Amino acid sequence: MSEQLNPYFGRYARPFLRTTFSERNGTTQELMLLADTGSPYPVILSPFWFDRLVHTETRDVDTNFGRLYSGWVHLYMPDYGLSELAKGYSNQHVGESLAEENPDLVGLVGLPLLRLGEYGGNATDFWFRSSPPTPTSTP
Amino acid sequence: MRNEAEHQLNEAACDRMKDELERTYPSKQFVAFGHGQVIGDSADFFELMGVIERQGRDPREVMVVRIGDEEMDGRTIFSPFLSDLK
């Protein structure tokens, strides 16, 4: 079972996840994304990374943080048993705000992505790990 | 960089054809739009990418929807982090 244990970082002790995506040409990119269970959107990226990782566009959405550009991204974390298409979103304001907090932060992951594995936290760390295999029923 | 005019054309076509798309294609089918028209479909996203590229189109200027996906427009992001940053 793969797991990452990430100490909270920054002034406000933010939880984060190292998340890997596959670009259109197959190159993989590991990004540091804020873990945010309050977001119903799987992935929100800075415009730079959205443009780089998006495979095709999909329908945009309006939210309480403004309009988000939308497209399909490929989450590729084989160690966690994850190779999933996900809807990625982008918003200039969100990207700039995250960069002000920490230049290494280039987006956030929301609940739909976190639920692809198991996640949690304690006083010092945030963790994410692959889901255990679903038990099969025995006769 | 996005071609906004192309995106608006595709989004308008998708809105206009919403009911027809759901009648025509099975759930989870990927359907691609280019220049305001359906240009391909597949159950496999990456196979559809290949179809788009063989048409000589830039996939980044094509809009792909998945039939039956939950509507995500108008959602509220309950994010303490983003609220702090706002």
gemmi code that builds the backbone of each chain (N, CA, C; Angstrom):
import gemmi

chains = {
    "A": [
        ("MET", (0.847, -1.197, 0.000), (0.000, 0.000, 0.000), (0.885, 1.250, 0.000)),
        ("SER", (0.626, 2.186, -0.941), (1.412, 3.417, -0.976), (0.772, 4.478, -0.085)),
        ("GLU", (1.619, 5.283, 0.490), (1.113, 6.340, 1.376), (2.053, 7.535, 1.321)),
        ("GLN", (1.497, 8.738, 1.425), (2.333, 9.916, 1.637), (1.874, 10.603, 2.909)),
        ("LEU", (2.853, 11.005, 3.698), (2.589, 11.654, 4.972), (3.240, 13.031, 4.869)),
        ("ASN", (2.437, 14.079, 4.794), (2.966, 15.410, 4.516), (2.737, 16.351, 5.698)),
        ("PRO", (3.813, 16.846, 6.312), (3.648, 17.800, 7.413), (2.919, 19.058, 6.910)),
        ("TYR", (2.022, 19.595, 7.703), (1.357, 20.848, 7.328), (2.437, 21.903, 7.095)),
        ("PHE", (2.142, 22.834, 6.187), (3.175, 23.821, 5.900), (2.597, 25.229, 5.919)),
        ("GLY", (3.476, 26.207, 6.056), (3.092, 27.615, 5.955), (2.505, 28.180, 7.239)),
        ("ARG", (2.213, 29.479, 7.157), (1.683, 30.216, 8.314), (0.424, 29.582, 8.881)),
        ("TYR", (-0.420, 29.046, 7.966), (-1.722, 28.548, 8.394), (-1.787, 27.020, 8.430)),
        ("ALA", (-0.644, 26.384, 8.436), (-0.579, 24.914, 8.549), (-1.515, 24.244, 7.552)),
        ("ARG", (-1.219, 24.436, 6.266), (-2.058, 23.876, 5.201), (-1.731, 22.407, 4.929)),
        ("PRO", (-2.754, 21.589, 4.700), (-2.486, 20.223, 4.250), (-2.272, 20.210, 2.739)),
        ("PHE", (-1.419, 19.342, 2.277), (-1.203, 19.272, 0.832), (-0.975, 17.836, 0.388)),
        ("LEU", (-1.093, 17.658, -0.919), (-0.939, 16.338, -1.521), (0.004, 16.473, -2.713)),
        ("ARG", (0.976, 15.593, -2.822), (1.800, 15.546, -4.030), (1.035, 14.690, -5.037)),
        ("THR", (0.657, 15.332, -6.137), (-0.268, 14.721, -7.082), (0.400, 14.674, -8.452)),
        ("THR", (0.305, 13.534, -9.114), (0.991, 13.376, -10.402), (-0.022, 13.293, -11.542)),
        ("PHE", (0.271, 14.036, -12.592), (-0.580, 14.057, -13.784), (0.263, 13.677, -14.997)),
        ("SER", (-0.432, 13.138, -15.997), (0.230, 12.826, -17.260), (-0.154, 13.893, -18.279)),
        ("GLU", (0.868, 14.484, -18.908), (0.613, 15.463, -19.969), (0.171, 14.753, -21.237)),
        ("ARG", (-0.196, 15.521, -22.243), (-0.643, 14.940, -23.524), (0.447, 14.079, -24.157)),
        ("ASN", (1.708, 14.473, -23.964), (2.809, 13.719, -24.585), (3.278, 12.560, -23.715)),
        ("GLY", (2.586, 12.317, -22.602), (2.926, 11.193, -21.740), (3.881, 11.538, -20.614)),
        ("THR", (4.491, 12.736, -20.663), (5.371, 13.173, -19.573), (4.554, 13.317, -18.297)),
        ("THR", (5.127, 12.904, -17.169), (4.395, 13.068, -15.916), (4.920, 14.279, -15.142)),
        ("GLN", (4.041, 14.900, -14.398), (4.385, 16.075, -13.598), (3.819, 15.898, -12.195)),
        ("GLU", (4.689, 16.004, -11.209), (4.212, 15.946, -9.828), (4.027, 17.361, -9.310)),
        ("LEU", (2.843, 17.663, -8.828), (2.522, 19.010, -8.350), (2.131, 18.975, -6.876)),
        ("MET", (2.402, 20.092, -6.223), (2.018, 20.231, -4.821), (0.682, 20.966, -4.780)),
        ("LEU", (-0.348, 20.259, -4.356), (-1.697, 20.825, -4.376), (-2.284, 20.827, -2.971)),
        ("LEU", (-2.927, 21.918, -2.651), (-3.578, 22.035, -1.360), (-4.732, 21.034, -1.282)),
        ("ALA", (-4.857, 20.337, -0.173), (-5.944, 19.359, -0.002), (-7.126, 20.066, 0.647)),
        ("ASP", (-8.263, 20.043, -0.023), (-9.390, 20.845, 0.429), (-10.699, 20.071, 0.279)),
        ("THR", (-11.173, 19.521, 1.387), (-12.402, 18.714, 1.329), (-13.637, 19.568, 1.055)),
        ("GLY", (-13.498, 20.906, 1.143), (-14.646, 21.782, 0.904), (-14.893, 22.070, -0.563)),
        ("SER", (-14.035, 21.554, -1.433), (-14.224, 21.814, -2.863), (-14.896, 20.615, -3.536)),
        ("PRO", (-16.033, 20.849, -4.212), (-16.689, 19.756, -4.938), (-16.040, 19.486, -6.288)),
        ("TYR", (-14.991, 20.257, -6.628), (-14.304, 20.078, -7.912), (-13.023, 19.271, -7.672)),
        ("PRO", (-12.773, 18.251, -8.508), (-11.632, 17.366, -8.237), (-10.288, 18.083, -8.182)),
        ("VAL", (-10.037, 18.959, -9.165), (-8.730, 19.618, -9.256), (-8.914, 21.040, -9.771)),
        ("ILE", (-8.348, 22.017, -9.080), (-8.300, 23.391, -9.593), (-6.820, 23.768, -9.693)),
        ("LEU", (-6.407, 24.204, -10.885), (-4.985, 24.465, -11.142), (-4.752, 25.923, -11.513)),
        ("SER", (-3.525, 26.381, -11.328), (-3.154, 27.703, -11.840), (-3.272, 27.657, -13.365)),
        ("PRO", (-3.501, 28.793, -14.008), (-3.638, 28.791, -15.475), (-2.449, 28.161, -16.190)),
        ("PHE", (-1.230, 28.396, -15.673), (-0.051, 27.823, -16.328), (-0.135, 26.308, -16.381)),
        ("TRP", (-0.435, 25.691, -15.236), (-0.464, 24.222, -15.180), (-1.704, 23.662, -15.849)),
        ("PHE", (-2.796, 24.398, -15.791), (-4.004, 23.946, -16.502), (-3.707, 23.849, -18.002)),
        ("ASP", (-3.122, 24.908, -18.550), (-2.813, 24.905, -19.986), (-1.872, 23.759, -20.345)),
        ("ARG", (-0.966, 23.456, -19.456), (0.036, 22.428, -19.732), (-0.561, 21.016, -19.630)),
        ("LEU", (-1.466, 20.822, -18.677), (-1.938, 19.457, -18.399), (-3.254, 19.094, -19.069)),
        ("VAL", (-3.999, 20.084, -19.536), (-5.335, 19.775, -20.043), (-5.234, 19.035, -21.379)),
        ("HIS", (-6.030, 17.995, -21.532), (-6.034, 17.204, -22.780), (-7.043, 17.771, -23.762)),
        ("THR", (-8.253, 18.029, -23.299), (-9.247, 18.735, -24.110), (-10.064, 19.604, -23.165)),
        ("GLU", (-10.806, 20.526, -23.736), (-11.703, 21.350, -22.921), (-12.963, 20.566, -22.574)),
        ("THR", (-13.669, 21.030, -21.564), (-15.050, 20.600, -21.357), (-15.844, 21.831, -20.917)),
        ("ARG", (-17.052, 21.647, -20.445), (-17.903, 22.806, -20.169), (-17.384, 23.594, -18.964)),
        ("ASP", (-17.328, 24.915, -19.073), (-16.933, 25.770, -17.955), (-18.022, 25.771, -16.879)),
        ("VAL", (-17.642, 26.207, -15.694), (-18.617, 26.299, -14.601), (-18.507, 27.653, -13.916)),
        ("ASP", (-19.631, 28.101, -13.367), (-19.641, 29.303, -12.538), (-19.710, 28.870, -11.084)),
        ("THR", (-18.902, 29.519, -10.249), (-18.878, 29.166, -8.826), (-18.879, 30.457, -8.006)),
        ("ASN", (-18.914, 30.306, -6.682), (-18.829, 31.469, -5.807), (-17.445, 32.116, -5.845)),
        ("PHE", (-16.476, 31.468, -6.498), (-15.169, 32.084, -6.703), (-14.989, 32.554, -8.141)),
        ("GLY", (-16.098, 32.638, -8.859), (-16.045, 33.113, -10.237), (-16.082, 31.965, -11.225)),
        ("ARG", (-15.910, 32.325, -12.497), (-15.964, 31.327, -13.564), (-14.660, 30.521, -13.596)),
        ("LEU", (-14.807, 29.204, -13.752), (-13.642, 28.332, -13.856), (-13.585, 27.738, -15.252)),
        ("TYR", (-12.439, 27.906, -15.916), (-12.194, 27.184, -17.165), (-12.140, 25.700, -16.820)),
        ("SER", (-12.578, 24.861, -17.767), (-12.675, 23.435, -17.452), (-12.087, 22.585, -18.568)),
        ("GLY", (-11.471, 21.487, -18.176), (-10.921, 20.553, -19.159), (-10.626, 19.211, -18.508)),
        ("TRP", (-10.264, 18.246, -19.345), (-9.958, 16.901, -18.841), (-8.468, 16.781, -18.573)),
        ("VAL", (-8.133, 16.309, -17.375), (-6.746, 16.032, -17.040), (-6.635, 14.553, -16.676)),
        ("HIS", (-5.410, 14.033, -16.771), (-5.182, 12.611, -16.494), (-4.371, 12.474, -15.218)),
        ("LEU", (-5.059, 12.096, -14.157), (-4.390, 11.808, -12.885), (-3.665, 10.480, -13.036)),
        ("TYR", (-2.348, 10.479, -12.811), (-1.583, 9.256, -13.041), (-0.682, 8.981, -11.842)),
        ("MET", (-1.172, 8.157, -10.937), (-0.417, 7.797, -9.731), (-0.482, 6.278, -9.581)),
        ("PRO", (0.275, 5.566, -10.436), (0.149, 4.103, -10.446), (0.479, 3.453, -9.112)),
        ("ASP", (1.383, 4.078, -8.338), (1.711, 3.496, -7.029), (0.491, 3.461, -6.112)),
        ("TYR", (-0.463, 4.322, -6.409), (-1.684, 4.385, -5.604), (-2.849, 3.692, -6.312)),
        ("GLY", (-2.540, 3.033, -7.403), (-3.583, 2.345, -8.173), (-4.482, 3.322, -8.910)),
        ("LEU", (-3.959, 4.528, -9.205), (-4.794, 5.560, -9.819), (-4.315, 5.928, -11.222)),
        ("SER", (-5.182, 5.750, -12.182), (-4.992, 6.276, -13.530), (-6.387, 6.690, -13.973)),
        ("GLU", (-6.719, 7.942, -13.689), (-8.106, 8.388, -13.806), (-8.194, 9.670, -14.619)),
        ("LEU", (-9.177, 9.735, -15.471), (-9.511, 11.014, -16.090), (-10.273, 11.826, -15.055)),
        ("ALA", (-9.947, 13.083, -14.944), (-10.658, 13.935, -13.987), (-10.932, 15.273, -14.642)),
        ("LYS", (-11.988, 15.925, -14.206), (-12.233, 17.279, -14.694), (-11.343, 18.229, -13.912)),
        ("GLY", (-10.515, 18.962, -14.650), (-9.662, 19.958, -14.040), (-10.243, 21.336, -14.323)),
        ("TYR", (-9.995, 22.257, -13.413), (-10.556, 23.600, -13.537), (-9.451, 24.621, -13.318)),
        ("SER", (-9.702, 25.841, -13.752), (-8.666, 26.864, -13.613), (-9.276, 28.241, -13.458)),
        ("ASN", (-8.595, 29.032, -12.672), (-9.069, 30.387, -12.407), (-7.842, 31.221, -12.039)),
        ("GLN", (-7.662, 32.337, -12.713), (-6.488, 33.192, -12.504), (-6.354, 33.627, -11.049)),
        ("HIS", (-7.481, 34.037, -10.467), (-7.451, 34.564, -9.105), (-6.998, 33.493, -8.111)),
        ("VAL", (-7.562, 32.293, -8.270), (-7.195, 31.205, -7.363), (-5.704, 30.897, -7.501)),
        ("GLY", (-5.230, 30.836, -8.744), (-3.816, 30.547, -8.972), (-2.908, 31.587, -8.333)),
        ("GLU", (-3.245, 32.862, -8.520), (-2.406, 33.940, -7.961), (-2.431, 33.920, -6.438)),
        ("SER", (-3.626, 33.661, -5.881), (-3.747, 33.659, -4.420), (-2.937, 32.534, -3.802)),
        ("LEU", (-2.995, 31.368, -4.420), (-2.222, 30.236, -3.898), (-0.727, 30.517, -4.003)),
        ("ALA", (-0.313, 31.114, -5.111), (1.116, 31.411, -5.301), (1.611, 32.420, -4.270)),
        ("GLU", (0.738, 33.340, -3.876), (1.129, 34.310, -2.843), (1.362, 33.600, -1.512)),
        ("GLU", (0.535, 32.587, -1.261), (0.679, 31.814, -0.023), (2.004, 31.034, -0.043)),
        ("ASN", (2.261, 30.388, -1.164), (3.499, 29.618, -1.312), (3.712, 29.362, -2.801)),
        ("PRO", (4.837, 29.794, -3.345), (5.058, 29.654, -4.800), (5.021, 28.202, -5.287)),
        ("ASP", (5.247, 27.253, -4.370), (5.206, 25.840, -4.775), (3.781, 25.321, -4.927)),
        ("LEU", (2.814, 26.053, -4.381), (1.416, 25.624, -4.457), (0.838, 26.061, -5.793)),
        ("VAL", (0.378, 25.112, -6.592), (-0.116, 25.489, -7.924), (-1.576, 25.082, -8.126)),
        ("GLY", (-2.242, 24.725, -7.051), (-3.659, 24.383, -7.193), (-4.166, 23.681, -5.964)),
        ("LEU", (-5.347, 23.124, -6.100), (-5.888, 22.368, -4.974), (-6.641, 21.146, -5.472)),
        ("VAL", (-6.687, 20.153, -4.598), (-7.492, 18.960, -4.892), (-8.699, 18.976, -3.975)),
        ("GLY", (-9.847, 18.653, -4.533), (-11.083, 18.633, -3.769), (-11.506, 17.222, -3.401)),
        ("LEU", (-12.665, 17.151, -2.794), (-13.152, 15.881, -2.254), (-13.254, 14.753, -3.290)),
        ("PRO", (-13.742, 15.023, -4.526), (-13.864, 13.899, -5.467), (-12.538, 13.192, -5.742)),
        ("LEU", (-11.435, 13.947, -5.727), (-10.136, 13.298, -5.958), (-9.658, 12.591, -4.688)),
        ("LEU", (-9.816, 13.247, -3.552), (-9.352, 12.629, -2.306), (-10.050, 11.302, -2.046)),
        ("ARG", (-11.308, 11.225, -2.468), (-12.074, 9.999, -2.233), (-11.630, 8.833, -3.115)),
        ("LEU", (-10.749, 9.089, -4.054), (-10.212, 7.978, -4.856), (-9.264, 7.112, -4.023)),
        ("GLY", (-8.798, 7.679, -2.895), (-7.969, 6.914, -1.969), (-8.527, 7.085, -0.568)),
        ("GLU", (-7.650, 6.942, 0.419), (-8.030, 7.213, 1.802), (-7.201, 8.400, 2.261)),
        ("TYR", (-7.789, 9.283, 3.036), (-7.067, 10.474, 3.465), (-7.438, 10.815, 4.896)),
        ("GLY", (-6.599, 11.622, 5.527), (-6.894, 12.054, 6.890), (-5.769, 12.911, 7.418)),
        ("GLY", (-5.886, 13.295, 8.665), (-4.864, 14.145, 9.250), (-4.846, 14.035, 10.757)),
        ("ASN", (-3.742, 14.510, 11.335), (-3.665, 14.620, 12.795), (-3.084, 15.996, 13.109)),
        ("ALA", (-2.506, 16.162, 14.273), (-2.030, 17.489, 14.682), (-0.871, 17.985, 13.829)),
        ("THR", (-0.126, 17.091, 13.243), (1.093, 17.520, 12.542), (1.126, 17.216, 11.047)),
        ("ASP", (0.373, 16.203, 10.617), (0.511, 15.742, 9.228), (-0.838, 15.482, 8.551)),
        ("PHE", (-0.798, 15.567, 7.234), (-1.911, 15.124, 6.395), (-1.426, 13.889, 5.647)),
        ("TRP", (-2.269, 12.897, 5.517), (-1.843, 11.689, 4.806), (-2.856, 11.289, 3.753)),
        ("PHE", (-2.339, 10.596, 2.761), (-3.156, 10.042, 1.676), (-2.570, 8.683, 1.349)),
        ("ARG", (-3.431, 7.704, 1.171), (-2.934, 6.382, 0.803), (-3.899, 5.688, -0.130)),
        ("SER", (-3.397, 4.688, -0.793), (-4.246, 3.954, -1.722), (-5.312, 3.201, -0.941)),
        ("SER", (-6.449, 3.020, -1.599), (-7.530, 2.254, -0.966), (-7.149, 0.789, -0.949)),
        ("PRO", (-7.496, 0.090, 0.129), (-7.253, -1.352, 0.119), (-8.173, -2.007, -0.896)),
        ("PRO", (-7.779, -3.153, -1.430), (-8.658, -3.833, -2.381), (-10.024, -4.100, -1.752)),
        ("THR", (-11.055, -3.974, -2.577), (-12.398, -4.244, -2.080), (-12.512, -5.738, -1.753)),
        ("PRO", (-12.946, -6.067, -0.539), (-13.058, -7.493, -0.211), (-14.066, -8.186, -1.128)),
        ("THR", (-13.715, -9.376, -1.527), (-14.670, -10.135, -2.341), (-15.486, -11.027, -1.429)),
        ("SER", (-16.721, -11.179, -1.802), (-17.585, -11.993, -0.941), (-17.247, -13.479, -1.125)),
        ("THR", (-17.328, -14.193, -0.064), (-17.079, -15.632, -0.148), (-18.413, -16.364, -0.119)),
        ("PRO", (-18.476, -17.483, -0.793), (-19.760, -18.185, -0.834), (-20.189, -18.692, 0.540)),
    ],
    "B": [
        ("MET", (-3.050, 28.536, -24.820), (-4.053, 29.606, -24.601), (-5.357, 29.238, -25.296)),
        ("ARG", (-6.452, 29.429, -24.609), (-7.756, 29.005, -25.122), (-8.261, 29.887, -26.254)),
        ("ASN", (-8.934, 29.252, -27.212), (-9.637, 29.973, -28.269), (-11.065, 30.181, -27.767)),
        ("GLU", (-11.313, 31.370, -27.225), (-12.584, 31.619, -26.531), (-13.781, 31.547, -27.480)),
        ("ALA", (-13.625, 32.050, -28.699), (-14.738, 32.026, -29.660), (-15.133, 30.576, -29.979)),
        ("GLU", (-14.122, 29.739, -30.168), (-14.365, 28.323, -30.453), (-15.036, 27.653, -29.256)),
        ("HIS", (-14.559, 27.978, -28.075), (-15.141, 27.383, -26.870), (-16.624, 27.749, -26.743)),
        ("GLN", (-16.932, 29.032, -26.961), (-18.332, 29.483, -26.827), (-19.223, 28.790, -27.857)),
        ("LEU", (-18.687, 28.614, -29.052), (-19.445, 27.941, -30.110), (-19.772, 26.492, -29.698)),
        ("ASN", (-18.770, 25.823, -29.163), (-18.962, 24.422, -28.758), (-19.887, 24.299, -27.547)),
        ("GLU", (-19.744, 25.224, -26.618), (-20.593, 25.157, -25.431), (-22.058, 25.418, -25.811)),
        ("ALA", (-22.274, 26.359, -26.719), (-23.641, 26.660, -27.166), (-24.242, 25.442, -27.880)),
        ("ALA", (-23.428, 24.765, -28.684), (-23.922, 23.572, -29.387), (-24.275, 22.479, -28.395)),
        ("CYS", (-23.450, 22.332, -27.391), (-23.678, 21.302, -26.375), (-24.983, 21.591, -25.620)),
        ("ASP", (-25.205, 22.855, -25.294), (-26.463, 23.241, -24.615), (-27.658, 22.925, -25.506)),
        ("ARG", (-27.542, 23.329, -26.770), (-28.652, 23.176, -27.720), (-28.994, 21.693, -27.936)),
        ("MET", (-27.970, 20.832, -27.891), (-28.168, 19.412, -28.232), (-28.280, 18.503, -27.008)),
        ("LYS", (-28.404, 19.111, -25.832), (-28.325, 18.324, -24.596), (-29.264, 17.105, -24.607)),
        ("ASP", (-30.541, 17.339, -24.898), (-31.509, 16.233, -24.871), (-31.186, 15.195, -25.944)),
        ("GLU", (-30.825, 15.694, -27.120), (-30.509, 14.788, -28.235), (-29.292, 13.914, -27.900)),
        ("LEU", (-28.296, 14.521, -27.269), (-27.094, 13.755, -26.909), (-27.457, 12.614, -25.963)),
        ("GLU", (-28.321, 12.920, -24.991), (-28.676, 11.892, -23.999), (-29.525, 10.783, -24.609)),
        ("ARG", (-30.278, 11.141, -25.673), (-31.069, 10.106, -26.366), (-30.187, 9.250, -27.277)),
        ("THR", (-29.164, 9.876, -27.828), (-28.375, 9.222, -28.882), (-27.253, 8.335, -28.347)),
        ("TYR", (-26.590, 8.799, -27.283), (-25.386, 8.102, -26.840), (-25.612, 7.412, -25.494)),
        ("PRO", (-24.915, 6.300, -25.267), (-25.043, 5.629, -23.965), (-24.378, 6.436, -22.858)),
        ("SER", (-24.773, 6.172, -21.659), (-24.177, 6.827, -20.508), (-22.667, 6.553, -20.493)),
        ("LYS", (-21.907, 7.553, -20.125), (-20.432, 7.496, -20.003), (-19.699, 7.616, -21.348)),
        ("GLN", (-20.445, 7.751, -22.451), (-19.788, 7.936, -23.749), (-19.168, 9.337, -23.808)),
        ("PHE", (-17.959, 9.430, -24.356), (-17.327, 10.736, -24.561), (-17.725, 11.251, -25.944)),
        ("VAL", (-18.188, 12.497, -25.991), (-18.604, 13.105, -27.256), (-17.814, 14.399, -27.453)),
        ("ALA", (-17.207, 14.539, -28.640), (-16.350, 15.692, -28.918), (-17.065, 16.696, -29.820)),
        ("PHE", (-16.865, 17.974, -29.524), (-17.414, 19.068, -30.323), (-16.284, 19.902, -30.911)),
        ("GLY", (-16.423, 20.246, -32.198), (-15.513, 21.166, -32.856), (-16.307, 22.043, -33.806)),
        ("HIS", (-16.008, 23.317, -33.830), (-16.733, 24.280, -34.673), (-18.241, 24.160, -34.492)),
        ("GLY", (-18.673, 23.869, -33.265), (-20.110, 23.842, -32.960), (-20.825, 22.601, -33.447)),
        ("GLN", (-20.071, 21.545, -33.777), (-20.702, 20.304, -34.245), (-20.064, 19.101, -33.556)),
        ("VAL", (-20.821, 18.001, -33.500), (-20.239, 16.756, -32.989), (-19.239, 16.249, -34.028)),
        ("ILE", (-18.007, 15.982, -33.572), (-16.970, 15.535, -34.525), (-16.482, 14.126, -34.215)),
        ("GLY", (-16.992, 13.524, -33.144), (-16.587, 12.159, -32.835), (-17.099, 11.735, -31.476)),
        ("ASP", (-17.091, 10.426, -31.261), (-17.483, 9.916, -29.946), (-16.807, 8.569, -29.720)),
        ("SER", (-16.636, 8.230, -28.468), (-16.039, 6.946, -28.121), (-16.293, 6.671, -26.642)),
        ("ALA", (-16.292, 5.396, -26.294), (-16.366, 5.039, -24.870), (-15.001, 5.242, -24.215)),
        ("ASP", (-13.958, 5.343, -25.059), (-12.591, 5.476, -24.547), (-12.067, 6.884, -24.862)),
        ("PHE", (-11.746, 7.636, -23.840), (-11.310, 9.019, -24.022), (-10.073, 9.115, -24.909)),
        ("PHE", (-9.087, 8.247, -24.671), (-7.826, 8.368, -25.407), (-7.984, 7.921, -26.869)),
        ("GLU", (-8.909, 7.003, -27.092), (-9.222, 6.634, -28.473), (-9.839, 7.847, -29.188)),
        ("LEU", (-10.696, 8.555, -28.486), (-11.315, 9.755, -29.062), (-10.264, 10.830, -29.346)),
        ("MET", (-9.264, 10.941, -28.464), (-8.169, 11.894, -28.710), (-7.484, 11.567, -30.037)),
        ("GLY", (-7.289, 10.274, -30.278), (-6.661, 9.844, -31.533), (-7.510, 10.227, -32.737)),
        ("VAL", (-8.813, 10.049, -32.615), (-9.737, 10.421, -33.704), (-9.610, 11.919, -33.994)),
        ("ILE", (-9.575, 12.709, -32.935), (-9.487, 14.173, -33.084), (-8.181, 14.558, -33.782)),
        ("GLU", (-7.093, 13.943, -33.346), (-5.781, 14.268, -33.939), (-5.712, 13.845, -35.404)),
        ("ARG", (-6.326, 12.701, -35.727), (-6.301, 12.247, -37.128), (-7.119, 13.171, -38.024)),
        ("GLN", (-8.040, 13.936, -37.425), (-8.789, 14.931, -38.194), (-7.979, 16.212, -38.393)),
        ("GLY", (-6.774, 16.241, -37.820), (-5.918, 17.409, -37.956), (-6.287, 18.540, -37.005)),
        ("ARG", (-7.045, 18.212, -35.991), (-7.456, 19.252, -35.038), (-6.543, 19.240, -33.814)),
        ("ASP", (-6.444, 20.405, -33.159), (-5.740, 20.516, -31.889), (-6.727, 20.112, -30.790)),
        ("PRO", (-6.468, 19.005, -30.065), (-7.416, 18.562, -29.029), (-7.754, 19.639, -28.005)),
        ("ARG", (-6.794, 20.552, -27.785), (-7.044, 21.601, -26.782), (-8.108, 22.589, -27.231)),
        ("GLU", (-8.438, 22.584, -28.515), (-9.499, 23.477, -29.009), (-10.799, 22.719, -29.224)),
        ("VAL", (-10.828, 21.482, -28.754), (-12.032, 20.660, -28.888), (-12.659, 20.524, -27.500)),
        ("MET", (-13.985, 20.506, -27.468), (-14.665, 20.318, -26.183), (-15.203, 18.891, -26.117)),
        ("VAL", (-14.903, 18.211, -25.028), (-15.375, 16.831, -24.852), (-16.255, 16.763, -23.608)),
        ("VAL", (-17.435, 16.195, -23.767), (-18.335, 15.991, -22.624), (-18.556, 14.492, -22.459)),
        ("ARG", (-18.869, 14.093, -21.242), (-19.189, 12.683, -20.972), (-20.675, 12.604, -20.649)),
        ("ILE", (-21.368, 11.798, -21.416), (-22.826, 11.710, -21.289), (-23.212, 11.216, -19.890)),
        ("GLY", (-24.168, 11.922, -19.308), (-24.689, 11.513, -18.001), (-23.913, 12.040, -16.818)),
        ("ASP", (-22.837, 12.819, -17.070), (-22.081, 13.368, -15.940), (-22.944, 14.333, -15.129)),
        ("GLU", (-22.689, 14.346, -13.848), (-23.384, 15.258, -12.947), (-23.097, 16.705, -13.362)),
        ("GLU", (-24.125, 17.534, -13.339), (-23.962, 18.955, -13.666), (-23.152, 19.637, -12.568)),
        ("MET", (-22.024, 20.258, -12.940), (-21.153, 20.877, -11.930), (-21.257, 22.397, -11.905)),
        ("ASP", (-22.093, 22.966, -12.776), (-22.200, 24.425, -12.838), (-22.927, 24.941, -11.601)),
        ("GLY", (-22.485, 26.104, -11.113), (-23.191, 26.785, -10.027), (-22.931, 26.215, -8.653)),
        ("ARG", (-21.942, 25.348, -8.509), (-21.644, 24.776, -7.200), (-20.946, 25.805, -6.300)),
        ("THR", (-21.088, 25.574, -5.003), (-20.410, 26.416, -4.025), (-19.162, 25.695, -3.530)),
        ("ILE", (-18.063, 26.416, -3.513), (-16.834, 25.852, -2.966), (-16.743, 26.301, -1.509)),
        ("PHE", (-16.935, 25.350, -0.593), (-16.876, 25.668, 0.840), (-15.430, 25.509, 1.295)),
        ("SER", (-14.612, 26.440, 0.889), (-13.199, 26.267, 1.151), (-12.686, 27.286, 2.149)),
        ("PRO", (-12.311, 26.828, 3.341), (-11.721, 27.793, 4.283), (-10.426, 28.373, 3.744)),
        ("PHE", (-9.697, 27.575, 2.973), (-8.412, 28.040, 2.451), (-8.618, 29.158, 1.435)),
        ("LEU", (-9.510, 28.900, 0.472), (-9.737, 29.918, -0.548), (-10.406, 31.150, 0.052)),
        ("SER", (-11.244, 30.953, 1.059), (-11.892, 32.112, 1.689), (-10.847, 32.992, 2.359)),
        ("ASP", (-9.840, 32.370, 2.982), (-8.752, 33.142, 3.593), (-8.007, 33.942, 2.532)),
        ("LEU", (-7.884, 33.332, 1.361), (-7.070, 33.934, 0.309), (-7.824, 34.990, -0.477)),
        ("LYS", (-9.153, 34.919, -0.438), (-10.000, 35.743, -1.307), (-9.739, 37.229, -1.119)),
    ],
}
model = gemmi.Model(1)
for chain_id, residues in chains.items():
    chain = gemmi.Chain(chain_id)
    for i, (resn, *xyz) in enumerate(residues, 1):
        res = gemmi.Residue()
        res.name, res.seqid = resn, gemmi.SeqId(i, " ")
        for name, pos in zip(("N", "CA", "C"), xyz):
            atom = gemmi.Atom()
            atom.name, atom.element = name, gemmi.Element(name[0])
            atom.pos, atom.b_iso = gemmi.Position(*pos), 0.0
            res.add_atom(atom)
        chain.add_residue(res)
    model.add_chain(chain)
structure = gemmi.Structure()
structure.add_model(model)
structure.setup_entities()
